[in-house]
Amino acid sequence: MRAWRRWKQELGEDVDPDSFTFHAVHNRWKTVLPSGLNPVTIGDILTRIGLRAGLDIRPTGHSPAADW
């Protein structure tokens, strides 16, 4: 939630509601790119968050419903 609120604050009020929630950031220049995060990056982020939270499972970018 903190990241979302900060991102929205940085973008200002003229945000396109159909745009990506979070955008990619250039590795070297640290500038915001127009593209969204790719699926591999999202999975990596979820896995790291799960480790930090001490979860007993390893969350990934895949839906739990995919395992049914």
C-alpha positions in Angstrom: 0.0 0.0 0.0 2.8 2.4 0.8 4.4 1.8 -2.6 1.1 2.4 -4.4 0.3 5.6 -2.5 3.8 6.9 -3.1 3.6 6.0 -6.8 0.3 7.7 -7.2 1.6 10.8 -5.4 4.6 10.9 -7.8 2.4 10.6 -10.9 0.0 13.3 -9.8 -3.6 13.6 -10.7 -3.3 13.2 -14.5 -2.9 9.4 -14.3 -4.4 7.4 -17.1 -6.7 4.8 -15.3 -5.8 2.2 -18.0 -2.1 2.5 -17.6 0.1 0.0 -15.7 0.0 0.1 -11.9 3.8 -0.1 -11.6 6.2 0.7 -14.4 9.6 -0.8 -15.1 12.7 1.3 -14.1 15.8 1.6 -16.2 18.6 -0.4 -14.6 21.3 2.1 -15.2 19.6 5.5 -15.2 16.8 4.7 -12.7 14.3 6.5 -14.9 10.7 5.3 -15.2 10.0 3.5 -18.4 6.6 3.5 -20.2 6.3 -0.3 -20.0 4.9 -2.3 -17.2 6.7 -4.9 -15.1 7.2 -8.2 -17.0 5.7 -11.4 -15.5 9.1 -12.8 -14.5 9.9 -9.6 -12.5 6.5 -9.8 -10.8 7.1 -13.4 -9.8 10.6 -12.5 -8.4 9.1 -9.7 -6.4 6.3 -11.9 -4.9 8.9 -14.6 -4.0 11.2 -12.1 -2.2 8.2 -10.6 -0.3 7.2 -14.1 0.8 10.7 -14.8 2.1 10.8 -11.5 4.0 7.4 -12.3 5.5 8.5 -15.7 6.6 5.8 -17.6 4.8 5.8 -21.4 4.8 5.1 -21.4 1.1 7.0 -19.9 -1.8 4.6 -17.5 -3.6 5.1 -16.9 -7.3 3.4 -14.9 -10.0 1.1 -17.9 -10.8 -2.4 -18.0 -9.6 -3.1 -20.7 -6.9 -6.1 -21.7 -9.1 -3.6 -22.9 -11.8 -2.7 -25.8 -9.6 -6.3 -27.2 -9.4 
